[in-house]
Amino acid sequence: MKNIYFASDFHLGMPNHADSLLREKRIVAWLESVRHDAEIIYLVGDLFDYWFEYKSVVPKYYTRFLGKLAELTDAGICIEVFSGNHDVWLFDYFKTEFGIIVHHSPIERNFGDKNFYIAHGDGLGPDDKGYKFIKKIFRNSVCQWLFRQLHPDVGSRLAKFFSHSSRSDSKRDGDHLFLGEDKEWLIFHSKELLKYKQVDFFIYGHRHLPMQLEIGDSSIFTNLGDWITHFTYAVFDGKKLELKTFNS
């Protein structure tokens, strides 16, 4: 088999256009570098710092990134995308324009003899009840319709304000620090799943901190990190899963 690639948390659009454009070009360079041996590319959420699809309008910018996705899918490479907490409003644009499947919840896949559990990671595990409540509001069809009534310029400014607040909260909560296995919600969630199913590899985004450790008897927990600070991704070659850094 060819390689399976995983990356997440590009957060295109933040903190400003100039910095986002530099990061976008680096992401496009990475996608180009893996196209020769990629069977599937999983983009595991928060690709954009803000994204909302109106009926006939999507956010401008990101043309290099979106164009590369179209180029790769036209070449027959399978790409699957997850919505994250910053781009929860991914609807049918990616499916219609690129033939890309968008996942809004965790998925399980089998590659060779290995079982994978893949999720963005937001709202999983114990606690964080406030965010879980907000997530239900964001995914509510009535709330989405009401937001769609706002002019895109107004909606964009409002969403960017909340996005910035969310990042500030994450920094205050020590998003860049390893909290220990007993306090890492995604590790706790993974261990709970292992009580009733066999998973060889857990793959998450959201946390921004690249990490890979063994949990249970033989399962590997992987957080993909981000492309703001770390520029990390994971690759599965049919036998092992490696966490790597892209140096362009």
Number of C-alpha atoms within 10 A of each C-alpha: 11 12 18 20 22 23 27 30 26 25 21 26 23 19 13 9 13 11 13 21 19 11 20 23 15 18 22 16 16 16 18 14 13 15 15 11 14 21 16 17 21 17 23 28 29 25 24 23 22 25 23 22 17 19 10 6 10 13 15 8 14 16 11 14 20 15 12 16 23 18 14 18 14 12 10 10 18 18 21 18 24 26 24 27 22 25 20 19 18 21 18 15 17 17 14 10 11 18 17 18 15 20 19 18 13 15 12 12 12 11 13 9 9 14 17 19 19 22 25 29 22 22 19 17 16 12 10 12 10 9 13 14 11 12 15 11 13 16 13 11 11 11 12 16 11 9 16 15 10 13 10 17 9 10 15 15 12 12 16 18 12 13 18 14 11 13 14 12 12 14 11 9 10 10 16 15 11 13 11 9 12 9 11 14 21 27 22 16 14 22 17 12 13 15 9 8 9 14 22 20 24 21 23 28 29 24 24 23 19 22 15 17 11 12 18 13 8 11 19 18 23 25 27 29 27 23 23 17 11 15 23 24 24 22 18 18 15 14 10 9 17 14 18 14 14 14 9 10
